[in-house]
Amino acid sequence: MKNYDVAVVGAGPVGSTFARIMAEKGFEVAILEKKKEIGVPLQCAGLVGKRIKEVNVLPNEFIINPVHGGFLHSPQDTVLSVSKGKPEAYVLDRVKYDQFLAHLAEDSGAEILLNHGVEKIDSVNGVINLKNKEKTKISAGVVVGADGHSSIVSSTFNPLAESFQAAQYLIDVGEKRFQTNFVHLYVDSRVSPGFLWVIPLSESTARVGLFADANYQQLTIILNELLNKRSELRGATILKKYYGVIPRHDPHKQLVKDRVILLGDAASQVKPTTGGGLIMGFTSAEIASRAVSKALEVDNVEILTDYNKQYQERFKKELKVQLMVHKIFKSLNDDNLEYMFQKLKQEGAEDIISHYGDIDTQSTLVKEMFKRGIIFSILPKMLSWRISSLWK
Ligand SMILES: Cc1cc2nc3c(=O)[nH]c(=O)nc-3n(C[C@H](O)[C@H](O)[C@H](O)COP(=O)(O)OP(=O)(O)OC[C@H]3O[C@@H](n4cnc5c(N)ncnc54)[C@H](O)[C@@H]3O)c2cc1C
């Protein structure tokens, strides 16, 4: 049985990033990936905050467009326009970026084993059973479950993860209709706390999608409605259809057990408000790498629990605010959403969102809205009190 210091299950962006960091530190690392090609099919809108450049390598060739701002649409199309006049986010070529991150890991010394689906793990001994005829086994000092939303690794010590469904089309409208530096987001109580998006790739092509607590048939109906309703999307040719799963953030998920840790979607490290997982996953990979290196160096897997502690310190407060925002959106009907948008517009919230808004951290914006009394004017009293208690 081949033995490694670290075996990472899943060559997604987070698994590859973690593997690269550990290989750079000199550990013997294997990545076990069930697919024969990394990064396909695309299951991402590819919109990521500018902070990605602080938490991972991102060469410009994988950036399709910088994003300066967005238009937020209410159910009756009250529009809040927010912009900072400079890049706040990027639209990525996710397929090529995932492949690049895997190559970086390989260049740093990690061994990538494609067609290596993992069937079962023994968390105490770090033994991994592969899903092949030979029933091959691999062992490792630390096993990392970075195997996405339906993680086999997580399921050995966590209940089945809950998730949202997502659908996305790549469309071509045949003429120049889009501003490439601006995205459009649409709220609709049928999909809340999810939302719909239009992310231009060029002046005539875009990713149009949504995520919600609904089945794929319902998602498709709502997505098609958007295509028919919006004049800028009308007559679009659908070039590709993608479906995917976004895990619900679970604050109670166990991230460490014996010799095993979880990372990325497998650890439900996604922002509750947007479902975005790249920045949280990359940040967590760095946090985890410190605990895993130390545990391997002194041969004591109990140190792995440091990962959970440091992860909680880094994200707990922000996630609490986002989970609250998420809950509130879920409870609002279309009339409430409409009222909220109109009030926000009247109260001059576009400037505040433009100034304090951040695709990755919403707590600063929510806090500012409190300070200015805006939250009290847009939400029923009980809800406002619940949110304000977060800062007490
Ligand atoms: C429609 C959609 C839109 C999204 N848009 C955005 C966005 O705009 N911005 C953003 O930040 N995030 C977005 N996300 C979320 C983002 O894609 C994920 O958070 C991210 O891919 C998580 O990376 P990961 O490496 O943890 O997992 P994954 O990317 O899911 O990779 C897991 C890997 O593990 C492999 N694997 C699974 N099971 C096994 C097994 N048993 N054995 C071996 N290998 C296995 C899989 O084949 C896969 O390669 C979106 C998600 C969806 C579905």
The ligand as an SDF file (V2000), in Angstrom:
LIG
                    3D

 53 58  0  0  0  0  0  0  0  0999 V2000
  -23.9050   27.0560  -10.5880 C   0  0  0  0  0  0  0  0  0  0  0  0
  -22.8500   27.4240   -9.5810 C   0  0  0  0  0  0  0  0  0  0  0  0
  -22.3410   28.7170   -9.5790 C   0  0  0  0  0  0  0  0  0  0  0  0
  -21.3320   29.0710   -8.6810 C   0  0  0  0  0  0  0  0  0  0  0  0
  -20.8190   30.3290   -8.7540 N   0  0  0  0  0  0  0  0  0  0  0  0
  -19.8100   30.6950   -7.9380 C   0  0  0  0  0  0  0  0  0  0  0  0
  -19.2180   31.9750   -8.0540 C   0  0  0  0  0  0  0  0  0  0  0  0
  -19.6050   32.7750   -8.9050 O   0  0  0  0  0  0  0  0  0  0  0  0
  -18.2040   32.3030   -7.2030 N   0  0  0  0  0  0  0  0  0  0  0  0
  -17.7370   31.4150   -6.2580 C   0  0  0  0  0  0  0  0  0  0  0  0
  -16.8270   31.7670   -5.4860 O   0  0  0  0  0  0  0  0  0  0  0  0
  -18.2740   30.1790   -6.1430 N   0  0  0  0  0  0  0  0  0  0  0  0
  -19.2900   29.7950   -6.9580 C   0  0  0  0  0  0  0  0  0  0  0  0
  -19.8260   28.5370   -6.8620 N   0  0  0  0  0  0  0  0  0  0  0  0
  -19.2990   27.6250   -5.8440 C   0  0  0  0  0  0  0  0  0  0  0  0
  -17.9390   27.0730   -6.2580 C   0  0  0  0  0  0  0  0  0  0  0  0
  -18.0230   26.5200   -7.5480 O   0  0  0  0  0  0  0  0  0  0  0  0
  -17.4920   26.0220   -5.2400 C   0  0  0  0  0  0  0  0  0  0  0  0
  -17.5240   26.6050   -3.9560 O   0  0  0  0  0  0  0  0  0  0  0  0
  -16.0890   25.4920   -5.5490 C   0  0  0  0  0  0  0  0  0  0  0  0
  -16.0670   24.7740   -6.7470 O   0  0  0  0  0  0  0  0  0  0  0  0
  -15.6390   24.5870   -4.4070 C   0  0  0  0  0  0  0  0  0  0  0  0
  -14.4140   24.0140   -4.7360 O   0  0  0  0  0  0  0  0  0  0  0  0
  -13.9760   22.6260   -4.0860 P   0  0  0  0  0  0  0  0  0  0  0  0
  -12.5880   22.3830   -4.5730 O   0  0  0  0  0  0  0  0  0  0  0  0
  -14.2470   22.6350   -2.6320 O   0  0  0  0  0  0  0  0  0  0  0  0
  -15.0020   21.5480   -4.6750 O   0  0  0  0  0  0  0  0  0  0  0  0
  -15.3250   21.1320   -6.1650 P   0  0  0  0  0  0  0  0  0  0  0  0
  -15.0370   22.2180   -7.1120 O   0  0  0  0  0  0  0  0  0  0  0  0
  -16.6980   20.5660   -6.1300 O   0  0  0  0  0  0  0  0  0  0  0  0
  -14.3000   19.9510   -6.4650 O   0  0  0  0  0  0  0  0  0  0  0  0
  -14.4420   18.6830   -5.8550 C   0  0  0  0  0  0  0  0  0  0  0  0
  -13.6370   17.6790   -6.6530 C   0  0  0  0  0  0  0  0  0  0  0  0
  -13.7000   16.4290   -5.9730 O   0  0  0  0  0  0  0  0  0  0  0  0
  -13.9100   15.3930   -6.9210 C   0  0  0  0  0  0  0  0  0  0  0  0
  -14.5450   14.2720   -6.2190 N   0  0  0  0  0  0  0  0  0  0  0  0
  -15.8090   14.2140   -5.7370 C   0  0  0  0  0  0  0  0  0  0  0  0
  -16.0250   13.0320   -5.1340 N   0  0  0  0  0  0  0  0  0  0  0  0
  -14.8650   12.3190   -5.2380 C   0  0  0  0  0  0  0  0  0  0  0  0
  -14.4600   11.0190   -4.8150 C   0  0  0  0  0  0  0  0  0  0  0  0
  -15.2970   10.1910   -4.1560 N   0  0  0  0  0  0  0  0  0  0  0  0
  -13.2020   10.6070   -5.0970 N   0  0  0  0  0  0  0  0  0  0  0  0
  -12.3280   11.4320   -5.7630 C   0  0  0  0  0  0  0  0  0  0  0  0
  -12.6680   12.6680   -6.1990 N   0  0  0  0  0  0  0  0  0  0  0  0
  -13.9140   13.1070   -5.9250 C   0  0  0  0  0  0  0  0  0  0  0  0
  -14.8060   16.0380   -7.9700 C   0  0  0  0  0  0  0  0  0  0  0  0
  -14.7550   15.3440   -9.1900 O   0  0  0  0  0  0  0  0  0  0  0  0
  -14.1980   17.4390   -8.0540 C   0  0  0  0  0  0  0  0  0  0  0  0
  -13.1610   17.5000   -8.9970 O   0  0  0  0  0  0  0  0  0  0  0  0
  -20.8470   28.1320   -7.7330 C   0  0  0  0  0  0  0  0  0  0  0  0
  -21.3710   26.8300   -7.7160 C   0  0  0  0  0  0  0  0  0  0  0  0
  -22.3580   26.4750   -8.6230 C   0  0  0  0  0  0  0  0  0  0  0  0
  -22.9030   25.0750   -8.5900 C   0  0  0  0  0  0  0  0  0  0  0  0
  1  2  1  0
  2  3  1  0
  2 52  2  0
  3  4  2  0
  4  5  1  0
  4 50  1  0
  5  6  2  0
  6  7  1  0
  6 13  1  0
  7  8  2  0
  7  9  1  0
  9 10  1  0
 10 11  2  0
 10 12  1  0
 12 13  2  0
 13 14  1  0
 14 15  1  0
 14 50  1  0
 15 16  1  0
 16 17  1  0
 16 18  1  0
 18 19  1  0
 18 20  1  0
 20 21  1  0
 20 22  1  0
 22 23  1  0
 23 24  1  0
 24 25  2  0
 24 26  1  0
 24 27  1  0
 27 28  1  0
 28 29  2  0
 28 30  1  0
 28 31  1  0
 31 32  1  0
 32 33  1  0
 33 34  1  0
 33 48  1  0
 34 35  1  0
 35 36  1  0
 35 46  1  0
 36 37  1  0
 36 45  1  0
 37 38  2  0
 38 39  1  0
 39 40  1  0
 39 45  2  0
 40 41  1  0
 40 42  2  0
 42 43  1  0
 43 44  2  0
 44 45  1  0
 46 47  1  0
 46 48  1  0
 48 49  1  0
 50 51  2  0
 51 52  1  0
 52 53  1  0
M  END
$$$$
